[in-house]
Amino acid sequence: MAVDRRDAGIGTLSGSHLAVLTTVESGLGGKMSEEQSSKPYFAKVAGIVAQAFRQGDEVVVAGPGNIKNALANLLVRELKSQSVRVLEGFDLTGSDGIRSLVKSHAFQELAKDSTLVEMEKLVDEVVRRVSSGDRKVAYTLPRVKEAADAGAVEACVVSDNVFSTGIDEDTFVDTLNTVEAKRGSVHLADSSLEFGKQISAFGGIVALLRYPLKPY
């Protein structure tokens, strides 16, 4: 959640897929008065979170000011879970806040073992290698297929909108099967996130290589 006294953005992160569920408006003014209770606002937010929550989930509450702390305390009671974390140093709220939250350093430290953070690191390494001229990288399906056939692929990242690029589906599936058969890993990137957009820009599929391919 990315929350302050005006609104609360609520989203779910599963693997590398981020879904923004909703934004709840509080109806409160700039300063809370005795007449303007925050209880209805909190209750609505807590109700939405409770519907999406499953045991074992982590709940992260971020945003400016102290309202996030009060909301986090309520969620601990309502969800009967101690897996509610308050994240400091984040000032955005609403749906834009949710999308920015997963890119923040503080969130990535909190979720350092998550698929999302692993994907961010993989894509950052792809971009670094491309920018530096390191040849241990391949992108577009023909080049990744060549690397896969050679057993050179260490990790392959695919955008979830890869078929919109018009690639051949059979060749694509065969390539991924070859990567995994030769002990490479395959990861699916959410194209709505920044790193997913980067993968789309490389033709929807990129690979980190164990060794460089011969140039064309």
N, C-alpha and C positions, 0 to 999 in steps of 0.2 A: 504494500500500500504506500501511496505517496499522498500525504494528508496534511492539511492545516485547518483553521477554523472556518474556511470558506468552502472547501470541497475536498473530496477524497477519491483518488484514482485507485481502482482495485484491479489487479491482474493476476494471472497464474502463469507460472513457468514450469514446463514439463520437458525434460531433456533440453533441447535447444529451441523449443517452440514457446513463444511468448504470446499470450492472449490477453488483451485488455477487456475485462468483463464489463465495467461500467464506471461512470463518475457520479458520485453522490454530492449534490449541492446541500449545504448546511442551512441556508437561510439566515444565518447569523450575521450581525453587523460587524464592523471593524473591531469593536470591543465587546466582549461578552458582558451583558448586563444581567442583573438578577432576574429580569423579566424574560430574557432570551436564554433559556436553558439549552445546554448542549445535549441533553439526554436523548431527545428524539433523533438527532443526527447520529449520535453514537450507536443507538439501537438499530438504526437502519443499516449502518455500515457493518456492525457486528452480525446482523442477520444475513447479509449477502456473503460475508466471509464464512460464516458457519455452513451455508449451503454448499460452498465450494471446497471446504476443508475436509481432508481425509486424515485419519490417524497416521502419523509418520511424516506429515507435511511440516515444513518450516514456514513460519509466518514472519515476514519482515515489514516493520512499520517505519517509514522514513518521512521527513518533511521538516519545515522550519518550525521554530517555537517549541512549546512544551505540550501541545495538545496530543502529539503522538504518544507521549508517555502515558497519559490518562487513558487513551484508547487501547494501548498495549495492555495495560493492567486489566481493563474490562475484558479483552479478548482471552487473556489467561484464564479468567473465571468462566467465561461463556464457553470456551472450547475445551475446558478442563485439560489444558496442555501447557507445558512449560516451554514449548518450542516456539515462543514468540520473542523476536529479537527487535530491539530498537536501534536504528541506524542513525548516527549523528552526522552532521556536516553535509546534509543534502537539503536543498532549498526549493526544489520544484514539486508541484502537485498535479493532480488530475491525470488524464491519459498521457499527456506529454511527459509528466513526471515518471510514470511507470516505464515508458520506453527509455528514458534517460537513466533511470535507476539501475537497470541491469548493466549499463556501461560504466557505472561509477566504480572507482577504485575500491571504495569501502565495501560495496556490495560484492565485488569480485573476490575480495579478501574473505568475506563471510561465506561465499559460495565457491571456494577455491577447488573443491572436489567435484563440482557440478559439470555436467556435459557442456553447458553454456560457456563456462570459463575455459574448458579444454578446447572448445571450438574457436573461441576468440584467439587463443594462443596459436592454434594451427594456422588460422587465416592471417594473423599478424606475421607468422614466419613465411607464409607464401608471399605476401607483399614484400617482406624484407628481401627475400631471395630474388624476386623479380627485379626489384629496384637496384639491388647491388650487382646484378649480373651473374649471380650464383646459378649454375646450370642444373642444380639438383632440384628442379621444379618442372612440372609439366602442366599445361592447361589446354583446354578444348579436347573433345572426345578423341579425335584421331591420335593426338600426341599422348594422351593418357593411356589409350589402348596399347600403343607401342611400348610404353613403359611397363604396363601391366604384363604384357606378353613376355617381356624381358625379365620379369621378376624384380623390377627396380622400385616398385611403389611401396613406400613405407606407410603412408597414410593418404587417403583420398577423401576429399570433401565435395559433396554434391549439393546444389541448390534444390529446394523442393519445387521450384518452377522450371526445372531443367528441360522438360519436354516442350515448353513454350519456345525454345530456341530451334525447334525443328529437327533435333538429332534423331538418328535411327534407334528405335527402342530396343531392338534385338541386339545391336552392337553394344548399346549402353549396358544392358543387363549382363551380357557376356563379359564385358570389361570388368564390372564390379565383381562378378563371380571369380574371375581370374585373379583380381587383386586379393580377395580373401583366400583363395586356394593357395596363393604364394605368400601367405602370412602377412599381408597388408591389412590395414583397418579401413573401414568405410564409415563416413559420418554424413548425416543429413543436416543441412543448414536451413534455418528459417529465413526465407527471402524477404520477410518484412523487417528483419533486423539489419543493422549496418553491415555486419560481416557477411550476411547472406546476400546482400546487394553486391558486395565486392566479388563474391563467387559468381554471381550472375554475369557480372561484367567480364569475367574470364571465360565465358561460354558455358557457365553452369556446372563445370567440373574442373577441379584442380587436384594436383597430387604432389606431395613431398616425396622426393626420391632418395633411395639409398646411395645412389651414385648417378652421375650425369649421363644422359643419353648422348649418342653421337649427333652433332648438328646435321640439319638437312643439307 
